[in-house]
């Protein structure tokens, strides 16, 4: 695990703003490398973002980031019975 420098945090925050519409809310970011060349970014000790195959995505445990993304509601009547 390594802590990102201020410059790297600004770049990551800018990329998150451009791609996800949300800036990082912290000045301390830890980067952890996971199996499969996945980068996990922790802000204030909580998983905030992942970089998978070069693509930045929000963590599924980060409700604040997920709430800002578009969503779709599907009526159960639209799903055929199996």
MOPAC internal coordinates of N, CA, C and O (Angstrom, degrees):
PM7 1SCF
backbone

  N    0.0000 0     0.00 0     0.00 0    0    0    0
  C    1.4446 1     0.00 0     0.00 0    1    0    0
  C    1.5265 1   107.05 1     0.00 0    2    1    0
  O    1.2310 1   121.16 1   -41.40 1    3    2    1
  N    1.3287 1   115.39 1   138.60 1    3    2    1
  C    1.4581 1   119.14 1   176.92 1    5    3    2
  C    1.5212 1   109.59 1  -136.15 1    6    5    3
  O    1.2310 1   121.63 1   -28.07 1    7    6    5
  N    1.3192 1   114.49 1   151.93 1    7    6    5
  C    1.4600 1   121.08 1   176.50 1    9    7    6
  C    1.5245 1   108.03 1   -91.07 1   10    9    7
  O    1.2310 1   120.66 1   -43.62 1   11   10    9
  N    1.3310 1   116.35 1   136.38 1   11   10    9
  C    1.4551 1   121.03 1   178.84 1   13   11   10
  C    1.5235 1   110.37 1   -78.74 1   14   13   11
  O    1.2310 1   121.01 1   -31.97 1   15   14   13
  N    1.3304 1   115.67 1   148.03 1   15   14   13
  C    1.4574 1   121.74 1   175.20 1   17   15   14
  C    1.5260 1   108.52 1   -75.62 1   18   17   15
  O    1.2310 1   120.69 1   -18.33 1   19   18   17
  N    1.3210 1   116.29 1   161.67 1   19   18   17
  C    1.4731 1   121.89 1  -178.01 1   21   19   18
  C    1.5234 1   112.08 1   -55.68 1   22   21   19
  O    1.2310 1   120.41 1   138.75 1   23   22   21
  N    1.3293 1   116.82 1   -41.25 1   23   22   21
  C    1.4719 1   120.85 1   179.70 1   25   23   22
  C    1.5251 1   110.61 1   -62.67 1   26   25   23
  O    1.2310 1   120.50 1   136.49 1   27   26   25
  N    1.3389 1   116.66 1   -43.51 1   27   26   25
  C    1.4670 1   120.81 1   179.79 1   29   27   26
  C    1.5250 1   111.25 1   -66.84 1   30   29   27
  O    1.2310 1   120.43 1   145.10 1   31   30   29
  N    1.3300 1   116.77 1   -34.90 1   31   30   29
  C    1.4699 1   120.68 1   177.50 1   33   31   30
  C    1.5225 1   109.87 1   -65.13 1   34   33   31
  O    1.2310 1   120.52 1   137.00 1   35   34   33
  N    1.3388 1   116.62 1   -43.00 1   35   34   33
  C    1.4728 1   120.30 1   178.55 1   37   35   34
  C    1.5237 1   110.92 1   -61.95 1   38   37   35
  O    1.2310 1   120.10 1   137.63 1   39   38   37
  N    1.3343 1   117.41 1   -42.37 1   39   38   37
  C    1.4705 1   120.81 1   179.22 1   41   39   38
  C    1.5296 1   111.06 1   -64.49 1   42   41   39
  O    1.2310 1   120.39 1   135.59 1   43   42   41
  N    1.3275 1   116.86 1   -44.41 1   43   42   41
  C    1.4614 1   121.37 1   179.37 1   45   43   42
  C    1.5276 1   110.47 1   -64.75 1   46   45   43
  O    1.2310 1   120.33 1   138.12 1   47   46   45
  N    1.3123 1   116.98 1   -41.88 1   47   46   45
  C    1.4637 1   121.16 1   179.04 1   49   47   46
  C    1.5276 1   110.96 1   -64.12 1   50   49   47
  O    1.2310 1   120.63 1   139.20 1   51   50   49
  N    1.3232 1   116.39 1   -40.80 1   51   50   49
  C    1.4660 1   120.71 1   178.08 1   53   51   50
  C    1.5296 1   110.84 1   -64.66 1   54   53   51
  O    1.2310 1   120.51 1   138.48 1   55   54   53
  N    1.3232 1   116.63 1   -41.52 1   55   54   53
  C    1.4705 1   120.45 1   177.85 1   57   55   54
  C    1.5262 1   110.98 1   -64.75 1   58   57   55
  O    1.2310 1   120.41 1   139.61 1   59   58   57
  N    1.3393 1   116.81 1   -40.39 1   59   58   57
  C    1.4689 1   120.87 1   177.85 1   61   59   58
  C    1.5226 1   110.11 1   -63.06 1   62   61   59
  O    1.2310 1   120.40 1   140.56 1   63   62   61
  N    1.3381 1   116.85 1   -39.44 1   63   62   61
  C    1.4675 1   120.66 1   178.07 1   65   63   62
  C    1.5242 1   110.55 1   -63.98 1   66   65   63
  O    1.2310 1   120.07 1   134.45 1   67   66   65
  N    1.3266 1   117.46 1   -45.55 1   67   66   65
  C    1.4660 1   121.79 1  -178.70 1   69   67   66
  C    1.5226 1   112.51 1   -65.73 1   70   69   67
  O    1.2310 1   120.13 1   137.13 1   71   70   69
  N    1.3295 1   117.36 1   -42.87 1   71   70   69
  C    1.4683 1   120.64 1  -172.64 1   73   71   70
  C    1.5164 1   114.11 1   -93.67 1   74   73   71
  O    1.2310 1   120.45 1   151.04 1   75   74   73
  N    1.3404 1   116.74 1   -28.96 1   75   74   73
  C    1.4577 1   119.54 1  -175.32 1   77   75   74
  C    1.5233 1   113.39 1  -118.77 1   78   77   75
  O    1.2310 1   120.44 1   173.10 1   79   78   77
  N    1.3301 1   116.77 1    -6.90 1   79   78   77
  C    1.4532 1   120.39 1   179.75 1   81   79   78
  C    1.5092 1   113.35 1    73.48 1   82   81   79
  O    1.2310 1   120.32 1  -154.62 1   83   82   81
  N    1.3358 1   116.98 1    25.38 1   83   82   81
  C    1.4636 1   120.41 1  -176.43 1   85   83   82
  C    1.5251 1   110.55 1  -151.36 1   86   85   83
  O    1.2310 1   120.76 1   -50.12 1   87   86   85
  N    1.3172 1   116.16 1   129.88 1   87   86   85
  C    1.4697 1   121.46 1   176.50 1   89   87   86
  C    1.5225 1   110.11 1   -86.48 1   90   89   87
  O    1.2310 1   120.75 1   -22.19 1   91   90   89
  N    1.3203 1   116.17 1   157.81 1   91   90   89
  C    1.4580 1   120.91 1   175.16 1   93   91   90
  C    1.5231 1   109.20 1   -70.61 1   94   93   91
  O    1.2310 1   120.45 1   -40.47 1   95   94   93
  N    1.3114 1   116.75 1   139.53 1   95   94   93
  C    1.4645 1   121.75 1  -177.44 1   97   95   94
  C    1.5291 1   110.10 1  -106.40 1   98   97   95
  O    1.2310 1   120.88 1  -119.30 1   99   98   97
  N    1.3229 1   115.92 1    60.70 1   99   98   97
  C    1.4577 1   119.16 1   179.00 1  101   99   98
  C    1.5068 1   110.89 1  -175.47 1  102  101   99
  O    1.2310 1   121.16 1   -22.88 1  103  102  101
  N    1.3164 1   115.39 1   157.12 1  103  102  101
  C    1.4533 1   119.10 1   179.51 1  105  103  102
  C    1.5218 1   112.42 1  -106.04 1  106  105  103
  O    1.2310 1   120.19 1  -179.23 1  107  106  105
  N    1.3306 1   117.24 1     0.77 1  107  106  105
  C    1.4569 1   122.30 1   176.30 1  109  107  106
  C    1.5232 1   108.31 1  -124.35 1  110  109  107
  O    1.2310 1   121.16 1   -61.70 1  111  110  109
  N    1.3328 1   115.38 1   118.30 1  111  110  109
  C    1.4669 1   120.80 1  -179.28 1  113  111  110
  C    1.5263 1   108.46 1  -126.56 1  114  113  111
  O    1.2310 1   121.13 1   -51.61 1  115  114  113
  N    1.3336 1   115.45 1   128.39 1  115  114  113
  C    1.4593 1   121.71 1   176.32 1  117  115  114
  C    1.5247 1   108.63 1  -102.74 1  118  117  115
  O    1.2310 1   120.52 1   -37.17 1  119  118  117
  N    1.3171 1   116.61 1   142.83 1  119  118  117
  C    1.4582 1   121.63 1   178.39 1  121  119  118
  C    1.5192 1   108.42 1  -117.45 1  122  121  119
  O    1.2310 1   121.17 1   -52.18 1  123  122  121
  N    1.3070 1   115.36 1   127.82 1  123  122  121
  C    1.4620 1   122.35 1   179.40 1  125  123  122
  C    1.5250 1   108.12 1  -121.86 1  126  125  123
  O    1.2310 1   119.99 1   -46.46 1  127  126  125
  N    1.3312 1   117.63 1   133.54 1  127  126  125
  C    1.4607 1   121.73 1   176.88 1  129  127  126
  C    1.5247 1   108.45 1   -94.03 1  130  129  127
  O    1.2310 1   120.92 1   -55.41 1  131  130  129
  N    1.3244 1   115.85 1   124.59 1  131  130  129
  C    1.4601 1   122.52 1   179.98 1  133  131  130
  C    1.5243 1   109.69 1  -104.92 1  134  133  131
  O    1.2310 1   119.81 1   -14.42 1  135  134  133
  N    1.3217 1   117.96 1   165.58 1  135  134  133
  C    1.4659 1   119.85 1   177.17 1  137  135  134
  C    1.5308 1   111.96 1   -56.55 1  138  137  135
  O    1.2310 1   120.43 1   -32.19 1  139  138  137
  N    1.3027 1   116.78 1   147.81 1  139  138  137
  C    1.4533 1   120.87 1  -179.92 1  141  139  138
  C    1.5156 1   112.09 1    83.14 1  142  141  139
  O    1.2310 1   120.18 1  -159.06 1  143  142  141
  N    1.3305 1   117.26 1    20.94 1  143  142  141
  C    1.4577 1   123.37 1   179.31 1  145  143  142
  C    1.5299 1   111.94 1    56.09 1  146  145  143
  O    1.2310 1   120.67 1  -136.61 1  147  146  145
  N    1.3241 1   116.33 1    43.39 1  147  146  145
  C    1.4672 1   123.46 1   176.97 1  149  147  146
  C    1.5228 1   107.64 1  -101.11 1  150  149  147
  O    1.2310 1   120.75 1   -47.82 1  151  150  149
  N    1.3279 1   116.17 1   132.18 1  151  150  149
  C    1.4643 1   121.55 1   177.15 1  153  151  150
  C    1.5234 1   108.64 1  -102.80 1  154  153  151
  O    1.2310 1   120.66 1   -52.09 1  155  154  153
  N    1.3167 1   116.35 1   127.91 1  155  154  153
  C    1.4634 1   122.68 1   177.20 1  157  155  154
  C    1.5212 1   107.60 1  -108.28 1  158  157  155
  O    1.2310 1   120.48 1   -49.32 1  159  158  157
  N    1.3341 1   116.69 1   130.68 1  159  158  157
  C    1.4590 1   122.12 1   178.81 1  161  159  158
  C    1.5167 1   108.93 1  -111.35 1  162  161  159
  O    1.2310 1   120.80 1   -58.73 1  163  162  161
  N    1.3255 1   116.08 1   121.27 1  163  162  161
  C    1.4564 1   122.87 1  -179.94 1  165  163  162
  C    1.5248 1   109.04 1  -104.95 1  166  165  163
  O    1.2310 1   120.58 1   -51.24 1  167  166  165
  N    1.3217 1   116.50 1   128.76 1  167  166  165
  C    1.4630 1   122.27 1   176.51 1  169  167  166
  C    1.5225 1   106.76 1  -116.59 1  170  169  167
  O    1.2310 1   121.14 1   -57.04 1  171  170  169
  N    1.3128 1   115.43 1   122.96 1  171  170  169
  C    1.4697 1   121.28 1  -176.57 1  173  171  170
  C    1.5296 1   110.12 1    55.99 1  174  173  171
  O    1.2310 1   120.43 1  -145.08 1  175  174  173
  N    1.3331 1   116.78 1    34.92 1  175  174  173
  C    1.4583 1   122.09 1   177.36 1  177  175  174
  C    1.5113 1   115.53 1    80.07 1  178  177  175
  O    1.2310 1   119.90 1   179.96 1  179  178  177
  N    1.3308 1   117.79 1    -0.04 1  179  178  177
  C    1.4677 1   121.33 1  -178.93 1  181  179  178
  C    1.5246 1   110.06 1  -110.30 1  182  181  179
  O    1.2310 1   120.04 1   -39.94 1  183  182  181
  N    1.3448 1   117.54 1   140.06 1  183  182  181
  C    1.4678 1   119.83 1   178.23 1  185  183  182
  C    1.5312 1   110.62 1   -65.00 1  186  185  183
  O    1.2310 1   120.79 1   -58.88 1  187  186  185
  N    1.3235 1   116.10 1   121.12 1  187  186  185
  C    1.4642 1   121.19 1  -175.71 1  189  187  186
  C    1.5287 1   110.63 1  -110.59 1  190  189  187
  O    1.2310 1   120.44 1   132.48 1  191  190  189
  N    1.3247 1   116.77 1   -47.52 1  191  190  189
  C    1.4649 1   121.82 1  -175.28 1  193  191  190
  C    1.5137 1   110.61 1  -138.67 1  194  193  191
  O    1.2310 1   121.75 1   -21.88 1  195  194  193
  N    1.3325 1   114.25 1   158.12 1  195  194  193
  C    1.4639 1   121.94 1   172.09 1  197  195  194
  C    1.5166 1   108.12 1  -131.76 1  198  197  195
  O    1.2310 1   121.00 1   -30.79 1  199  198  197
  N    1.3139 1   115.69 1   149.21 1  199  198  197
  C    1.4581 1   120.20 1   171.16 1  201  199  198
  C    1.5308 1   105.52 1  -115.67 1  202  201  199
  O    1.2310 1   121.12 1   -67.37 1  203  202  201
  N    1.3203 1   115.47 1   112.63 1  203  202  201
  C    1.4585 1   122.53 1  -177.78 1  205  203  202
  C    1.5250 1   107.63 1  -119.74 1  206  205  203
  O    1.2310 1   120.93 1   -58.98 1  207  206  205
  N    1.3332 1   115.82 1   121.02 1  207  206  205
  C    1.4735 1   121.68 1  -178.16 1  209  207  206
  C    1.5257 1   111.21 1    52.43 1  210  209  207
  O    1.2310 1   120.39 1  -142.08 1  211  210  209
  N    1.3265 1   116.85 1    37.92 1  211  210  209
  C    1.4498 1   121.80 1   178.13 1  213  211  210
  C    1.5171 1   115.05 1    82.60 1  214  213  211
  O    1.2310 1   120.12 1   176.54 1  215  214  213
  N    1.3103 1   117.37 1    -3.46 1  215  214  213
  C    1.4651 1   121.61 1  -177.60 1  217  215  214
  C    1.5263 1   110.31 1  -103.36 1  218  217  215
  O    1.2310 1   120.56 1   -48.63 1  219  218  217
  N    1.3267 1   116.54 1   131.37 1  219  218  217
  C    1.4563 1   122.36 1   179.92 1  221  219  218
  C    1.5276 1   109.74 1   -85.75 1  222  221  219
  O    1.2310 1   120.59 1   -53.33 1  223  222  221
  N    1.3393 1   116.47 1   126.67 1  223  222  221
  C    1.4677 1   121.63 1  -179.33 1  225  223  222
  C    1.5334 1   108.88 1  -135.29 1  226  225  223
  O    1.2310 1   120.09 1   -28.51 1  227  226  225
  N    1.3426 1   117.43 1   151.49 1  227  226  225
  C    1.4637 1   119.12 1   176.95 1  229  227  226
  C    1.5227 1   110.89 1   -75.08 1  230  229  227
  O    1.2310 1   120.72 1   -28.27 1  231  230  229
  N    1.2955 1   116.24 1   151.73 1  231  230  229
  C    1.4570 1   121.39 1   175.31 1  233  231  230
  C    1.5235 1   108.80 1   -71.05 1  234  233  231
  O    1.2310 1   120.04 1   -37.92 1  235  234  233
  N    1.3141 1   117.54 1   142.08 1  235  234  233
  C    1.4723 1   120.50 1   179.79 1  237  235  234
  C    1.5203 1   111.98 1   -70.16 1  238  237  235
  O    1.2310 1   120.18 1   164.36 1  239  238  237
  N    1.3219 1   117.26 1   -15.64 1  239  238  237
  C    1.4649 1   119.47 1   177.28 1  241  239  238
  C    1.5285 1   111.61 1   -89.58 1  242  241  239
  O    1.2310 1   120.24 1  -178.20 1  243  242  241
  N    1.3207 1   117.14 1     1.80 1  243  242  241
  C    1.4597 1   121.64 1  -179.45 1  245  243  242
  C    1.5296 1   109.17 1  -101.57 1  246  245  243
  O    1.2310 1   120.59 1   -90.90 1  247  246  245
  N    1.3170 1   116.47 1    89.10 1  247  246  245
  C    1.4634 1   121.12 1  -176.45 1  249  247  246
  C    1.5201 1   113.27 1   -63.26 1  250  249  247
  O    1.2310 1   120.02 1   144.91 1  251  250  249
  N    1.3309 1   117.56 1   -35.09 1  251  250  249
  C    1.4627 1   120.32 1  -179.27 1  253  251  250
  C    1.5234 1   110.87 1   -62.28 1  254  253  251
  O    1.2310 1   120.05 1   137.08 1  255  254  253
  N    1.3218 1   117.51 1   -42.92 1  255  254  253
  C    1.4672 1   121.20 1  -179.97 1  257  255  254
  C    1.5260 1   110.37 1   -70.34 1  258  257  255
  O    1.2310 1   120.36 1   139.90 1  259  258  257
  N    1.3272 1   116.91 1   -40.10 1  259  258  257
  C    1.4695 1   120.08 1  -179.36 1  261  259  258
  C    1.5248 1   111.63 1   -66.32 1  262  261  259
  O    1.2310 1   120.13 1   146.71 1  263  262  261
  N    1.3286 1   117.36 1   -33.29 1  263  262  261
  C    1.4657 1   120.86 1  -179.77 1  265  263  262
  C    1.5255 1   112.50 1   -65.92 1  266  265  263
  O    1.2310 1   119.84 1   157.76 1  267  266  265
  N    1.3331 1   117.91 1   -22.24 1  267  266  265
  C    1.4645 1   120.65 1  -179.26 1  269  267  266
  C    1.5269 1   112.51 1   -85.08 1  270  269  267
  O    1.2310 1   119.99 1   167.75 1  271  270  269
  N    1.3301 1   117.62 1   -12.25 1  271  270  269
  C    1.4596 1   121.00 1  -179.03 1  273  271  270
  C    1.5254 1   110.90 1   -86.15 1  274  273  271
  O    1.2310 1   120.26 1   -26.85 1  275  274  273
  N    1.3334 1   117.12 1   153.15 1  275  274  273
  C    1.4676 1   119.92 1   177.73 1  277  275  274
  C    1.5261 1   110.96 1   -62.03 1  278  277  275
  O    1.2310 1   120.80 1   -29.69 1  279  278  277
  N    1.3216 1   116.07 1   150.31 1  279  278  277
  C    1.4616 1   120.09 1   178.28 1  281  279  278
  C    1.5253 1   109.64 1  -135.95 1  282  281  279
  O    1.2310 1   121.49 1   -16.06 1  283  282  281
  N    1.3232 1   114.76 1   163.94 1  283  282  281
  C    1.4610 1   121.45 1  -179.83 1  285  283  282
  C    1.5193 1   107.82 1  -131.00 1  286  285  283
  O    1.2310 1   120.22 1   -44.52 1  287  286  285
  N    1.3309 1   117.19 1   135.48 1  287  286  285
  C    1.4586 1   122.10 1   174.86 1  289  287  286
  C    1.5260 1   108.19 1  -106.78 1  290  289  287
  O    1.2310 1   120.86 1   -47.55 1  291  290  289
  N    1.3238 1   115.97 1   132.45 1  291  290  289
  C    1.4610 1   121.04 1  -179.55 1  293  291  290
  C    1.5209 1   108.47 1  -117.08 1  294  293  291
  O    1.2310 1   120.89 1   -55.45 1  295  294  293
  N    1.3332 1   115.90 1   124.55 1  295  294  293
  C    1.4495 1   122.12 1   177.09 1  297  295  294
  C    1.5289 1   108.07 1   -70.11 1  298  297  295
  O    1.2310 1   120.05 1   -44.71 1  299  298  297
  N    1.3227 1   117.51 1   135.29 1  299  298  297
  C    1.4757 1   120.80 1  -178.54 1  301  299  298
  C    1.5219 1   111.22 1   -59.79 1  302  301  299
  O    1.2310 1   119.30 1   155.43 1  303  302  301
  N    1.3129 1   118.93 1   -24.57 1  303  302  301
  C    1.4601 1   120.86 1   177.00 1  305  303  302
  C    1.5150 1   112.48 1   -69.04 1  306  305  303
  O    1.2310 1   120.34 1   160.17 1  307  306  305
  N    1.3086 1   116.96 1   -19.83 1  307  306  305
  C    1.4598 1   121.60 1   179.25 1  309  307  306
  C    1.5271 1   111.53 1   -81.14 1  310  309  307
  O    1.2310 1   120.19 1   167.54 1  311  310  309
  N    1.3226 1   117.23 1   -12.46 1  311  310  309
  C    1.4598 1   120.78 1  -179.72 1  313  311  310
  C    1.5222 1   107.83 1   -97.29 1  314  313  311
  O    1.2310 1   120.29 1   -61.74 1  315  314  313
  N    1.3505 1   117.04 1   118.26 1  315  314  313
  C    1.4769 1   118.70 1  -178.40 1  317  315  314
  C    1.5284 1   111.54 1   -65.69 1  318  317  315
  O    1.2310 1   120.91 1   -34.48 1  319  318  317
  N    1.3096 1   115.86 1   145.52 1  319  318  317
  C    1.4529 1   120.52 1   178.31 1  321  319  318
  C    1.5246 1   109.57 1   -74.95 1  322  321  319
  O    1.2310 1   121.53 1   -41.61 1  323  322  321
  N    1.3001 1   114.67 1   138.39 1  323  322  321
  C    1.4674 1   120.21 1  -177.98 1  325  323  322
  C    1.4905 1   110.56 1   -94.47 1  326  325  323
  O    1.2310 1   120.10 1   180.00 1  327  326  325

